[in-house]
Amino acid sequence: MDKTKFKAGIQKYTMILVLVLVTLFFTWGTQGKILYPQNITNLISQNAYVFILATGMLLCILTGGNIDLSVGSVVCFVGAVGGIFMETMGLPVPVAIILSLLIGALIGAWQAFWIAYVRIPPFITTLAGMLAFRGLSNVVLKGQTLPIKSEGFIKVFGGGANCYIPDFLGGGEGLNRVALLAGIVACVIYVAVTMKGYLNRKSKGYETGSVGAMYGKMAVIVVVVMAISIKLAQYKGIPTSLIWVLLVVLVYGYITSKTTIGRYFYAVGGNEKATKLSGIDTNKVYFIAYTNMGFLAALAGLLTVARMTSAQPTYGTNYEMDAIGSCFIGGASAYGGTGTVPGVIIGAVLMGIINQGMSIMGTDQNMQKVVKGLVLLAAVIFDVVSKRKSFIAK
């Protein structure tokens, strides 16, 4: 086997192997409790905000290793404002949702202007935003908790006890048939799209890679998807928060891999000067990345207050760290220009499993932070060192 291809393959699938090993470790450490159907559902619901924020953070990181430190505070502020719209001002839920998402996008655009056109460093701009919107969250909530009572909003955004897709197929014996059907449909669509892409590349004479590897990858993904579907079916079915996560992941996965603007993010991160000389408006790319981050932070804010059924000034604390960590652990480069949405999701799942596994095992909160920090550092070290021949920089 070609050593170069073997090394590339190891680098490509390192995080997947780590995810498998970590899952096996916590399965052993928790006596299998981490794989209980309820814990699988909790993993999805409790980390929905991470999946969404990390997807948006990826676009910022692609532009050159830039990050957004304000997302946790924006999550809190938009959640607080959305709660006031619904509970204090009595606005219809759809209107409150639209206004909340619009406010998030405007916050993103405000920060994007300074970053893209005035060229204030993203770290400074978003650090200022982190402080400002955390303070504003306390101001609008007056330092108190605001209960969210709108059942429709809570159910749609994944909060409360009934935040699951109804089993309109009439499942029996404790199995949710909708969850099983959704898994089967997802697998069929995935196999069909994969095979169509392979046949299209083959007909055009493009490189198709190993057929055996393709079938092996498909088999693994199908098994994983069906296993998750069965676990969800054994509990209460598909949580509505998963629908939002899938929508964001599919949309942004398509944007980053199949569209022109998606290629621009990678180009700016790879070499901004060359990208600008080729006629691409790099300022616009930065503006889109950070405006979009504000929009997704608003969506994460709605999911957070729905899950908690309240708005509090402390919500969103350290959310930005979870999102940034998921991106780097999932293979995004600290220098920009490299990273994928599927990789980010793997990173977010890994972070979620580590959090949940240690919680079930009763690990001290402070030690959990130590482990998460070391995992993040290890991921960045791997990214940096793998790009050069020696471990120590020369």
N, C-alpha and C positions, 0 to 999 in steps of 0.2 A: 504493500500500500504506500502511496506517495506520502512522505512525512509531512509535507506542507498541508495537504488536504486533511490528513489526520489531525494535525495541530489545529487547523481551522475548525474542524468538526468538534473537537474537544472544547474550544473556546465558545463555540456557538451554543452548545448544549450543557455547559457547565452549570448554569443556574437551575436547569431542569433536574440535573443529577443531584444538586444540593437540595432542591425542594423535596425530591423523593427520599433522600437520606434523612432530612430533618423530620419529614412526616413519619417515617419508620421509627425514628428515635422517640418522638413524642407519643406514638402509638404504643411503644413499649413502656415509656415512662408513665403514661396515664392508664395503663392496662386496657387500652383500646377505647377509652372514654372519648378521646378527641374525634373519633370516627362515628360516634353516636349520631343518628339523624338530627336530633335537636342541636347538637354542637355544629354540625355542618351548616344548618340554617342560620345559627347565630354568627358563624364565621362570615357568612355573606352579608347579613343585615348590619352587623357591627362595623364592617369594613367597607360598606358601600361608598362612604365619603372618600376613603383612601383611593379606591379604584377611579373615581371621577376626578379628584384633585390631581392624582398622579398622571392621568391622561393629559390634562391641561398643562401640568408642569413639564411634561416631556417636550412640548412645543417650545417652551421657554428655554429648556436645556439644549435643545437642538440648535438654537441660534448662536451657540458659543459657550455652553456651560453655564448660562445665566439661570438664576432661580428667582422665585417670587416668595418673599418672606411674609407677605401680608395675607395670604389666603386664609389662615386660621382666623384672623380678626375679621376678614370680610365675611367668612362663614357665619360668625357670631353676629355681626352687624346686620346682614341681610336677613338672617333668621329672626332677629329681634324686630326689625322693621316689618317683615312679613307677618309676624304675630300681632303686631300693633294694627296693621291694616285689617286683619281678620277679626280680632277679638275686641280691640278698643274702638276702632273706627267703623266696624261693622260692614266692611266692603265684601262683596261676593267673592268666594274663594277663587274662581278663575281670574278675576281682576287683580286680586292680591298676589297671585302667583306671577302673573305677567309683569306687574309693577316691580315685584321683587327681583325677577330675572333681569329686567331693564336696569334697575339700580345697580345690580352686580356688574352688568356690562358697562355702565357709565363709570363705575369706579375703576374697572379695568382700563377703560379708554383714558381716564384721567391720568393714571400712572403710566400708561403706554405712551402718552404724548411726551412726557418728560424723558422717558427712556429712549423713544424712537427719534424724536425730532430735536430735543434739546441735548440729548446724549448725557443725561445724568446717569451714572452707573446704576444698573438694576438693583444691586444690593442696597444702595443708599435709598433709592426711591421707594422700594418695597419695605425696607426697614421703617421708614417714616410712615408708610401706610399701615404697617403692623401696629405701631404705637397709636396712630391717630384713630383708626377704626375700632381698636379695642377700647379706647377712651370713649368714643361716640356710642359704642354698645352700652356702656355703663350709663351714659347720659340719657339715651332714649328709654332704657329700661328702669332708670332711676335706682340702679343697683339691686333690683328685686327680680324675682322669678315671675314670668308671665305664663300662666297655664294656657295651653292650646286645646280648645274644646271642639273644634270643627271635625266631626267624625269623617266626613268625606275627604278632607285634606289629609288627615292622619292615615286613612286607609290607602289613598292613592300614593302617598310618599313613604309608605313602609313603616308606619308606627302602630302601636296598639296590638291587641290580641288577634284582630281579624284582618291583618295586612297581608293576605294571601290571595292568589287567584282562585276564585270559586271552582270547585270540582263539578262543573256542569255535566260531566260524563257519568256521574253517579258511581264513584269508586266504592269498592267494598273491601272488607277485611283489613281496614286500616291503610289501604293504598290509595293514593291520590292519582287517578287515571290521567288527569290533565298534565301532571308533572311527567309521567311516563311517556305520554304521547309527545310532549314537547321535546323530550330527550331524543326520541326516535326521529322526529322530524328534523331536529338540528343535525343529527348524524347523517341522515339522508342528504340534506342540503350540502353539508360539508363534503361528503364523498363526491357528490355530483359536481360541485364547483371545482374540487381538486382534480378530478378526472378530466373535466372540460379544459382546464388550464393546461394540463399535461398534454392532451391531444392537440390543443392549439399550438403549443410550443413545438411539438413534434412535427406537425404539418408544415410549419414555417422554417424548419431546419434549425431551431434554436437548441441550446444545450438543455437537456432534460434531467440530467443527473441519474442516479441509480434508481431503477424501477423498484427494486427490492426495498430500498430505504424509504421510498415514497409510500409503498404499501405498509411497511412497518410503522411509519409515523401515523398513517391513517388509522391503523388498527389500535395503536396506543390511545390516540385522541378519542376514538369511538368508545373504547372501553372506559376511559375516564369520564366522558360525558354521560354515558349510561349509568355508571356507578353513582355519580352525583345525582342524577335524576331519580334513581331508585331510593337513595337516601332521603331526598326531598319528599318523595312520594310516601315514605314511611312515617313522616312527621305530619306536616300540615299542607304540604305542597309548595308551590313556587311563591316566595315572598315578592311583593310588588317592588321592593327596592332592587331586586335582581333584574327586573325589566328595565329600570332606568340605567343600571350599570351596563347591561347588554346593548342598549340603544346607544349610549355614549361610546362604548368600545367599538361597536361595528361602524358607526359614523366616522369616528376619528381614525380607526384602522384603515378605512377606505380613503380618507383624505390624505393621510401620510404616505400611503403606498400607491395610490392610483391617480392622484390629481397633480396638476402643475404647481399649485400653491404648496402642496405637501413637499414637493421636490425642492422648492425654494427654501424651506426651513433647513433642510440638509445642506443645501448649497451655501447658505449664509454661515452655518456652523463650520463647514469645511474650509472655506476661504472667502471671507466677506468682501475683500478688495476685488478679487477676481469676479465674484458674483455681481458686484456693482458695475464693474467694467463691461460685463456682458449685457448690461441694459436692464437688470432687475432692480427695482426700487427696494433696497434693503431696509430703509426706514419703515416702509409699509409692512414688511414682513415682521419686524419687531412689534409694530403697532398691533397687528392682527394677533400675534402670540399673546400679548399681555391683555388685550381686550377680551380675548377668548378665555383667558385664565380667570378674569373677573366674572364672566358669565357662568363658568363651571363652578366657581366658588359659591355663587348664588344658588345654583342647583344643589350643591352639597349642603348649603345652609338650610334649604327647605327640607332635605332628607333628614338632617340632624334634628331639627326642632320637631319634625313629625315623629321620629323614633323616640325622642325623649318626651313627647307630648307637652313640651314647654319651651320657653326661651329664657336663657340665663346669660348674664354677662361673662361667665367663665367658659362657655361653649367654644369649641374650636381651638383650645389651647394645645399647642404642639402639633396641630394638624399639618402644618407646613413641613415639619420634620418627617412625618410619616410619608407624605407625598414625595418629598425629595429623596428620602431613603429608598422608597419603592422603585423610583426611576433608576438610581445608580445600581441598586442590587439587581434590577432587571436588565442591565446591560447598557444603559445610556452612558455615553462617554462624558467624563468630567470636562472635556475640552469642546464638546458640542459636535454636531454632525453625525452622530451615531446613536441609534436607539430605535426601538419599535414599540408599538402599542401592546402586542402580545407579550413582549419581554417585560414591559412595565406591569402588566397584570400578574405575571409570574412573580415578580418582585413583591407586589402587594399581597399576593396569596402567601408567600413565604413569611413576610412580616406578620400577617394575620395569624398564621399557624404558630409562629414563635410566641406571639402575645398570648394566644388562647392556650397553647400547650403549657406555658409556664404558669398561667393563672390556674389551670386545672391542677397542676402539680403543687400549687401553693407557694410558688417562688416569690420572694420578697420583691416589692415594687421597685426598689432601688436597684436590685440585681437585674431585674428585667431591663431597666434602662442601660445598664452596663452591657448586657448581652446584645441589645439592639445597636448600641454604639459600635461595638466590636464587629458585628456583622456588616454594618455600613462601611466601616473602615476597611475591612477585608475585601469588600466588593470593589471599592475604589482602587485599592492597592493592586488588585488583580487586573483592573482595566488599564491602569497606568503602566505597570510592569510588563504586561503582555505586549505593549506597543514598542518596547525597546529590547535590546539583546541582553542587557545586564540589569541586576536588581538595583544597584546603586547608580544614581544619575552621575554622568561625567560631564 
